[in-house]
Amino acid sequence: MRRMKQDEIQDIAAIDYTDRVTIDQPYDYEICRRMKKTTNSRICIGRAADRFKTETLLRFRADHAVAVDSVWSDVDEALIDELGFFKVQTLVRDKEEYITRPDLGRLFSEETLQRVKNSCVAAPEVQILVADGLSSHAITANIGDIYPVIVDGLTAEGYRLGTPIFIKYGRVATMDKISQALAAKVTILLIGERPGLATGESMSSYLAYEASPLKPEHQRNVISNIYKKGTPPVEAGAQIVQMACLMMKEKKSGIELKL
């Protein structure tokens, strides 16, 4: 048997599966191809007897590896520094504790909150936060495109922005603590979503008017699936600006805000 050369081995993760149909002799190839274009689900892949084909299995394992890497990696702090973020950390000490103790990822020490109060703009009309969440890749992949759009859009609308803050080992509820500490009107949190087997780059944005730990979960609005194959970051940035402006006008958010 001829041995394959190194340059003949194809990177399974580099194959475009957008319309790739691997069923043997499909009844209607064109319908399968069109269906594939509408979803990231593993459809029209075929089987070898009662098992996955080798290509399908390898792609599954490659996508799973991407998801694991997204959870366990860290955001490139050089990028965060370049964008001028003030950096804080929750009570979580390391990534393993972040995964096993979600409660600590919602809390800050009193010293950290005091440092925020001393170093950041007080009573901003709009406070922008970024947290690594469950996918650091999502922040690294999207923040450079979405953040300038949000800043430029809100500045053009005449709103006073707070000091941008990056939260390491952060979960969604951290926005309530910082909003309360700084007396912010609208708080915007950009956070990495829990990765699936379709992408490790998907990010969400949570927004709330006068966010507070004393308010229920339905105080927040969310725009999710932000990445190049979902809602592109530039488009999502424009949606975030529009929603923040509506919150400022209506002085409400969550289920009370009529979109």
N, C-alpha and C positions, 0 to 999 in steps of 0.2 A: 504494500500500500504506500502511495506517495505521501510523504510527510509535508504538511502545509508550512510554508515559510511564514515568518513573523508578520510580514506586511500583507499577507493574505487573510489574516484573522480579523474579521470585522468586529468592531465595537458594537455590542448588542444595544447599548444605551444610545448610540448615535443614529440608529435606524428610525426613520420617521414613520410612526404607526398611525398617522392621521387617517389615512385611507388604505392601509395595508390589510388585505384580506388573505388569510392563510388557510381557509377551508379548502379541502380538496374538492374540485369540481362543484362549486356552489351552484344552486339552482338559478340564481340571478346575481351575477357578480356585481353589476352596476348598483343594484339596490343595497347590497352589502357595503359597497364602497361609500355610498352616500350616507348610510347609517353610521358608519365609522366616523365620518366627519362631524357628526352632531354630538358625540360623547367621548369621554375618556375611558368609558367602561370597556372591559375586555370582551368584546363581542366579535363574532365572525373570525374566530381564531382556529377552529377545528380541533381535532383530537387524534391521537395515535392509540387506537383501541379505546380503553377507558381512561387513558392518561393524557396530560397535556403534551403537546409536541415539545421537542427540545428547545426550539426558539422561544416559545411562549413561556416555558418554565424559566429560562435564563433571563428573559425580560422581567418577569415577575420578581426574581431575586435581585436584579439590578435596581428596579424601582424600590424594592424594600430597603436596599442598602442606602439609597438616596434619602428615604424617609428617616432612617436611623441616624444618618449623618446630620440631617437637618435639626433633629432634636438635640443631639449631643455636641454639636459644634457651637462656637461662639461668634457673635457679630464682630466684624472687622472694626475695631475701635479707631483705627486710623481714619476710616470713613466718617465715623461719628465725630471725631475731632475736627475733621475738615469742614463739616457742616456746622460746627460751632455749638454743639450740644453740651449742656451741663450734665454731668454724669452722677447717678446715684445707684444704690443697690438695696434690694429688699433685705429682709432678715435671713434669706437663704444664703448659705455659705458656699455651696458648690452645685454643680449640675445634678449630681445624684440626689441631693436633698431637694432640689427644685422639682424633680420628678416625683419623689415620694412624699413630699410635704407641701401640697399646693396651698395650704393655709398660710405658710410663711411667705409665699410669693405674693401675697396680698398686703403684706405689712411692712412698715418701715420702723426703724428705731426712732426714738424721740430726737436723738442727736442728728439723724439724717433729715428729719422734717424741719428741725431748727436751721440746719445748714441751707435747706431750700428756701426758707423764709428770709434768711440773711443775704443770700446770693442771687436770688431771682426776682424778676419784676413782680411787684405786688399788684393785686387787683387788675390783672389783664382782662381785656374783653375776650380774647381768644388765647387759650393755652394749648400748645402743641406738645405732645408726649410721644415717645417711641419706646417700645419694649420688645425685647427679644422674643418673649413668649415661647411657644413650642416649635418654632422654626426660625433659627437664626439666618438660614439661607434666604428666607423671605424678605427680611430686612435688608440684607446686603444686596439682593437683586433689585429691590424696588425703591428704596429710600432716596437714591440719587435722582430719580425721575419724578417721584410724587411730591417730595418735600418742597422743592422750588415752586411748583405749581400752586400748592396750598398757600405758601407765604406770599407769592406775587398776587394771587387772587384776593386774599383777605386784605392785603395792604392796599390794593387798588380800591377796595370797598371802604377804606378809611378806618379799619379797626386797629386797635392798639394790641399788639401781640406780646405775649409773655416770653420769657427766656425759654428756648426749646430745651427739653429735658429728656435724656436717655435713661431708661430704667433697666438695669441688669437683673436677670432672674425675675422679671415682672409678669404679673397676671392682670386681667382686665380691671379688677377692683382697685388697683393702685391709682387709677385716674381719680377715684373719689377722694382718696387721701390727699393727693396733691392739689386737686381743685379746692378742697376745703382749706388747706393750709395757705393757699395763695389768694383765696377769694376770687377765683376766676369765674367769669360769666359762662362762656362756652369752652368746654375741654374736648380736645381731639386726641384720641389715642390710636397710634398705628402699631399693630402687634402681629407677630408671626402666628399663622394658624397651625393647628395640629396637622402635620403632613399626612397625606394619604398615599396611595400607590399610583397616583397620576402625576403628582408634582410635589416638590419640597419647597416651592417658591411662593406659595399662596399666602397673602397677607389680608388682614381685616382692619377696618377703621371703626372705632366706637366713638360716638359723639354724645354729649349730654349738656344740658343747660343747668348751671349751678349744681354740678355733680357733688354728691355728698354720701358718706357711709350711712347716713340716716335715711336715705331714700331707697325705695325698692329697686329691684333689678330692671323693671320696665321703664326706668328713667332714661335708658340709653337707646339710641338708634345705631344701626350697624350697616356698613357696606362691606361685603365679604368677597372672597374669590378674586382678590386683586393680584394679578400677575399677567404676563404677556399673552397667555392663552385663555385668560378669563376676562375680567375687566381690566384693560390696560392701565398702568399706573397714572399716566397723564390724564386719561378720561376719568378715572376714579378721583384724582385730585380736584378736577372741576366739579364733580358731584359733591365732594366733601365741602368745598367752598360754598356751593349753593345751599347745602343743608345747614351749614353753620350760620349763614346769613339769615335763613328762615328762622332758626332758633333765636337769634338775636332780635329779630322783628317780633316774633310771637311770644318770646320769653317763656318757652316751654320746650320739652323734648320727650322722647319715648312715645308711649301710646297716646299721649295727649296732643302730640304734634300731628297735624293733618298735612300729609305730603301731597 
